[in-house]
Amino acid sequence: MLDKSIDGALLALRKQIIRGDEAGLEHVEALLRARGVFLPRVMPAKRIDAARRGHMSLIVLAALRGGPKAASEVTAYVAPRRPELTQEAVKQRTSQCLTKLKMRGLVVLEGRLWGLAQ
């Protein structure tokens, strides 16, 4: 195993212990210090709006199952399913998702309407 893999695993374990208020922090930090790894003083809080892998794609594809829609209609479908995002963020992420799905060949753009690829 590479040294950076071990260091990364120990840092991830440290983060998990801190966020979960679990025991063993002093042992993990002792291992990190022995390996010469810099220990951040403050652990940033976990992002609340962190996206789950593929979540946006699933929502967008579900929106298009009912038939072709304009980007604004897809955005309107996505917005209540991602309440933690601002309206502007929903619009931007929906646009990015549609573009990525198009590049993967899952959706097509015909005129102004997005639809599922055949």
Backbone bond lengths (Angstrom), bond angles and torsions (degrees), N, CA, C in turn:
res aa  C-N    CA-C-N  psi(-1)  N-CA   C-N-CA  omega(-1)  CA-C   N-CA-C  phi
1 M - - - 1.449 - - 1.527 107.94 -
2 L 1.313 116.05 138.60 1.458 120.87 179.61 1.517 111.53 -70.61
3 D 1.338 115.80 149.59 1.460 120.25 178.23 1.521 111.72 -58.10
4 K 1.361 116.31 -40.92 1.467 118.12 -178.19 1.527 110.88 -68.00
5 S 1.338 118.48 -28.39 1.466 121.15 176.32 1.521 110.22 -68.58
6 I 1.323 116.11 -41.53 1.465 120.34 178.62 1.520 109.81 -65.74
7 D 1.327 116.49 -44.87 1.466 120.34 178.77 1.525 110.44 -61.14
8 G 1.311 116.84 -43.89 1.467 120.92 179.52 1.516 111.85 -62.60
9 A 1.328 116.56 -41.49 1.467 120.30 178.62 1.529 110.78 -64.58
10 L 1.322 116.82 -41.41 1.466 119.64 178.81 1.527 111.57 -66.37
11 L 1.334 117.26 -39.84 1.469 120.05 177.51 1.526 111.09 -65.45
12 A 1.326 116.92 -39.43 1.471 120.36 177.81 1.523 110.41 -64.84
13 L 1.333 117.04 -40.53 1.462 121.25 177.40 1.520 110.76 -63.94
14 R 1.332 116.75 -41.40 1.468 121.12 177.26 1.522 110.81 -59.54
15 K 1.339 115.64 -44.90 1.464 120.64 179.76 1.532 110.63 -61.98
16 Q 1.326 116.83 -43.29 1.458 121.66 179.34 1.531 111.09 -62.66
17 I 1.317 116.72 -41.76 1.465 120.70 179.67 1.515 110.82 -65.13
18 I 1.331 117.15 -43.40 1.467 121.09 -179.42 1.513 110.72 -64.95
19 R 1.324 117.37 -48.01 1.473 120.80 -177.46 1.517 112.28 -68.52
20 G 1.330 116.73 -32.18 1.460 120.10 -178.82 1.513 113.83 -93.85
21 D 1.332 117.11 1.60 1.467 122.76 -178.85 1.525 110.29 51.39
22 E 1.336 115.38 50.08 1.448 121.54 -177.46 1.525 110.51 -101.96
23 A 1.315 115.91 171.25 1.464 122.00 -179.21 1.528 110.38 -86.22
24 G 1.315 116.95 158.90 1.450 122.27 173.94 1.513 114.74 104.22
25 L 1.321 117.51 3.94 1.454 120.95 -177.12 1.533 111.48 -60.27
26 E 1.320 117.36 -42.61 1.465 119.97 -177.23 1.528 111.48 -63.77
27 H 1.313 118.02 -32.88 1.471 121.25 179.29 1.529 111.30 -70.54
28 V 1.331 115.74 -44.44 1.462 119.83 -179.99 1.524 110.15 -64.92
29 E 1.337 116.98 -43.21 1.456 120.13 179.11 1.527 111.55 -64.99
30 A 1.329 117.52 -34.30 1.473 120.57 177.44 1.532 109.98 -65.12
31 L 1.324 116.71 -41.33 1.475 120.12 177.16 1.528 110.78 -63.34
32 L 1.314 116.44 -42.55 1.466 120.31 179.89 1.524 111.04 -64.35
33 R 1.338 117.19 -43.50 1.465 120.44 178.44 1.524 110.34 -62.76
34 A 1.331 117.50 -40.38 1.463 121.62 179.91 1.530 111.09 -64.08
35 R 1.321 116.36 -29.94 1.458 121.11 179.14 1.527 111.25 -86.99
36 G 1.344 117.97 -4.55 1.455 121.48 178.21 1.514 114.13 78.13
37 V 1.334 117.53 27.08 1.469 122.33 -178.49 1.521 108.99 -90.94
38 F 1.341 115.86 134.71 1.463 122.05 176.42 1.518 109.23 -66.97
39 L 1.340 116.90 130.94 1.463 121.64 178.31 1.523 109.76 -103.88
40 P 1.317 117.96 116.73 1.462 119.27 176.47 1.528 110.03 -62.87
41 R 1.321 116.35 141.54 1.463 120.33 -178.01 1.526 111.58 -74.22
42 V 1.325 115.97 -39.01 1.460 120.31 -176.43 1.520 108.89 -116.68
43 M 1.313 115.58 133.94 1.459 120.70 178.34 1.530 107.54 -97.71
44 P 1.335 118.00 118.97 1.461 119.06 179.80 1.528 110.92 -64.57
45 A 1.317 115.55 147.40 1.457 120.36 178.57 1.524 109.52 -68.09
46 K 1.311 115.86 151.50 1.451 120.42 178.85 1.517 109.07 -68.88
47 R 1.338 116.15 135.45 1.461 120.69 179.57 1.517 110.30 -64.51
48 I 1.318 115.17 132.41 1.459 120.25 -179.88 1.522 110.37 -74.49
49 D 1.326 117.61 -34.69 1.454 120.75 -175.33 1.526 112.79 -92.65
50 A 1.330 116.31 17.58 1.461 118.59 -178.84 1.519 109.83 -58.84
51 A 1.308 116.44 126.01 1.457 121.35 -176.97 1.515 110.82 -76.84
52 R 1.308 114.71 141.97 1.453 119.61 172.73 1.518 107.56 -84.44
53 R 1.280 116.30 142.85 1.460 121.61 -176.86 1.528 110.31 -58.49
54 G 1.334 115.33 121.76 1.454 121.55 176.14 1.519 115.49 82.77
55 H 1.327 117.76 -2.38 1.458 121.47 -176.98 1.528 111.51 -62.06
56 M 1.314 117.17 -46.24 1.456 121.44 -179.38 1.525 110.57 -63.42
57 S 1.316 116.98 -41.69 1.466 120.80 179.83 1.519 110.86 -60.61
58 L 1.316 116.98 -42.49 1.464 120.65 179.49 1.521 111.35 -62.68
59 I 1.321 117.06 -41.47 1.458 120.88 -179.87 1.529 110.12 -65.81
60 V 1.326 116.92 -44.90 1.469 121.10 -178.62 1.525 110.39 -64.82
61 L 1.316 117.26 -43.28 1.466 120.00 178.86 1.524 110.94 -64.29
62 A 1.321 117.54 -37.36 1.465 120.94 176.92 1.525 110.55 -64.08
63 A 1.323 116.84 -37.20 1.466 120.60 178.55 1.523 110.70 -63.84
64 L 1.312 117.23 -35.69 1.462 121.27 -176.10 1.525 113.29 -85.70
65 R 1.326 118.08 -8.18 1.460 119.83 178.13 1.527 111.75 -65.71
66 G 1.306 116.79 -26.10 1.465 120.75 179.09 1.514 113.21 -78.97
67 G 1.299 118.17 -0.54 1.460 122.43 -179.41 1.516 110.97 122.65
68 P 1.333 116.82 171.30 1.466 121.27 -179.04 1.528 112.08 -59.39
69 K 1.331 115.02 143.19 1.466 121.01 -179.27 1.518 109.60 -142.05
70 A 1.319 115.22 153.90 1.466 121.39 172.06 1.527 107.84 -73.45
71 A 1.316 115.69 159.00 1.471 120.33 -179.82 1.525 111.26 -57.40
72 S 1.322 117.05 -36.47 1.470 119.97 -179.87 1.533 110.97 -66.68
73 E 1.330 118.01 -33.77 1.463 121.15 177.64 1.529 110.99 -70.36
74 V 1.326 115.96 -38.12 1.464 119.71 176.92 1.523 109.50 -65.45
75 T 1.328 116.52 -42.22 1.466 121.11 177.67 1.526 110.58 -60.14
76 A 1.329 117.01 -42.14 1.470 121.15 178.69 1.526 111.24 -63.65
77 Y 1.323 117.30 -32.61 1.465 121.70 177.40 1.531 110.31 -71.71
78 V 1.318 116.84 -39.16 1.464 121.92 -175.73 1.534 111.68 -73.35
79 A 1.325 117.36 -39.37 1.469 122.12 -171.54 1.530 114.40 -49.86
80 P 1.335 121.24 -50.43 1.468 118.88 -179.32 1.531 113.65 -70.42
81 R 1.320 116.41 -16.80 1.456 120.12 179.48 1.524 112.60 -89.05
82 R 1.322 116.81 -9.51 1.469 122.75 175.57 1.531 108.48 -131.09
83 P 1.344 118.51 64.52 1.465 121.73 -174.39 1.530 114.25 -65.21
84 E 1.336 117.57 -17.44 1.459 119.94 -178.78 1.524 112.34 -76.38
85 L 1.338 117.06 -10.57 1.465 121.53 -178.59 1.518 111.17 -97.70
86 T 1.332 116.22 148.16 1.455 120.30 173.16 1.524 108.78 -72.32
87 Q 1.318 116.97 163.72 1.462 120.82 179.64 1.527 110.96 -60.02
88 E 1.316 116.92 -39.64 1.468 120.66 178.82 1.527 111.13 -65.28
89 A 1.335 116.50 -40.32 1.466 120.10 178.94 1.527 110.86 -66.58
90 V 1.327 117.06 -38.91 1.469 120.34 177.38 1.521 110.14 -61.96
91 K 1.329 116.40 -44.00 1.466 120.74 -179.85 1.532 110.55 -62.00
92 Q 1.314 116.79 -45.29 1.460 121.55 -178.47 1.532 111.32 -66.20
93 R 1.322 117.00 -46.12 1.463 119.78 -178.25 1.527 111.70 -68.34
94 T 1.333 116.90 -35.47 1.462 119.57 177.00 1.516 110.01 -64.28
95 S 1.319 117.17 -43.95 1.461 121.26 178.53 1.527 111.28 -60.98
96 Q 1.324 116.11 -44.87 1.468 120.52 178.71 1.527 110.61 -62.66
97 C 1.313 116.09 -41.69 1.455 120.51 -178.50 1.526 110.86 -65.94
98 L 1.320 117.42 -43.92 1.464 120.46 178.69 1.531 110.57 -60.51
99 T 1.312 116.83 -41.72 1.465 120.91 179.46 1.525 110.80 -63.43
100 K 1.330 117.26 -43.75 1.462 120.92 179.63 1.526 111.41 -66.35
101 L 1.332 116.64 -40.10 1.462 119.86 178.21 1.528 110.79 -66.00
102 K 1.322 116.75 -34.54 1.462 120.92 176.69 1.527 110.11 -65.33
103 M 1.318 117.40 -43.35 1.464 121.38 179.74 1.533 110.83 -63.91
104 R 1.336 117.02 -30.47 1.463 121.28 178.24 1.526 112.13 -83.90
105 G 1.341 116.64 -5.40 1.453 120.85 177.65 1.514 114.76 81.47
106 L 1.323 117.66 16.92 1.459 121.07 -179.11 1.520 113.11 -90.52
107 V 1.332 116.94 -26.15 1.465 120.92 177.70 1.523 109.00 -131.35
108 V 1.322 115.10 159.12 1.465 121.20 178.01 1.525 108.40 -129.47
109 L 1.312 114.67 152.61 1.454 121.82 177.02 1.521 107.46 -112.11
110 E 1.331 115.88 114.48 1.462 121.25 178.67 1.525 106.95 -116.77
111 G 1.320 115.38 106.31 1.464 119.48 -174.86 1.516 108.77 69.29
112 R 1.336 115.41 -115.63 1.467 120.32 179.01 1.510 111.66 -109.81
113 L 1.330 117.41 5.31 1.453 121.43 -175.90 1.530 111.93 -107.67
114 W 1.314 115.03 135.83 1.455 122.19 176.20 1.522 107.28 -97.41
115 G 1.319 116.38 139.03 1.453 120.90 177.99 1.509 110.67 -145.92
116 L 1.327 114.91 167.78 1.460 119.78 177.67 1.516 109.22 -73.21
117 A 1.316 117.09 142.25 1.460 121.91 177.26 1.530 108.36 -73.69
118 Q 1.310 115.89 151.12 1.472 121.01 -179.72 1.491 112.05 -76.92
